[in-house]
Amino acid sequence: QTYDFNGQILDETGVYTDTLTAENGCDSIVTLHLFVYPELISVSSATVCEGQSYDFFGQNLDTAGTYSVLLTAENGCDSVVLLNLSVVQPADTAFSATICANETYNFNGELLSQPGVYSDTLSTVNGCDSLVTLTLDVLPVAASSLDATICASETFVFGGDTLAIGGVYVDTLTAENGCDSLVTLNLEVLPLSSSDTSATICDGDVFE
């Protein structure tokens, strides 16, 4: 702003004088003490999540940028308020996981055992929502069986064990997909057979 002091346009703080002629014809000295208040400027920053808005003196802002508003300070002068607004984009993530059919997967506290696509909404460090998507694949557990027969005087090695008694045995191996593979053995043990034979020969003969 400027101040008109008897024709002088003033805009700086200072003491100014002017000599006028009074009604009695004498000089009249007028002294002006002019104070120029500075324009007040304040700068602030704010952050909102995408989809939200920020109330800036009645303006609902949802786009990142620098905004200003002109106010009147206590001294009657203009006061400029500047706002630097940031808009945080959602931190969406997606990932895949694989488990075996006899296992479960802990997805943010939920134990999953079936294949499918799962999602959960979390809160990031900046307070905004973050969508996490999981694609879960469940590998089958392989199973196979075999039959074996041995004689009572023999043994059968199965899964590192030496077996001599008939029965059903199960061993757990690791398949090519990394999951368990159950092998079932049906072992049969055949008994040894025996028979009695009687023969008669004469003295001096040979029995073949």
Number of C-alpha atoms within 10 A of each C-alpha: 9 10 13 9 15 11 7 11 11 15 13 13 11 11 10 13 12 13 12 13 10 10 8 7 8 10 12 13 12 12 12 12 9 15 11 14 13 10 11 14 13 10 12 10 10 12 17 20 17 16 12 14 15 17 9 16 10 7 11 11 16 18 15 15 11 13 14 15 12 12 15 12 12 8 9 9 15 16 18 17 17 17 17 14 20 17 19 17 13 15 13 12 11 11 10 10 11 14 20 18 17 12 14 15 17 9 15 11 7 9 11 16 17 16 15 11 12 13 14 12 13 15 12 12 8 10 12 18 19 17 15 17 17 16 14 20 17 19 18 14 16 17 13 10 12 10 10 11 14 17 13 15 10 13 15 18 9 15 13 8 10 11 17 17 15 17 11 13 14 14 14 14 15 12 13 9 13 12 19 20 18 17 17 17 18 14 20 17 19 14 10 8 6 5 4 4 4 4 5 7 8 7 6 5 8 7 7 3
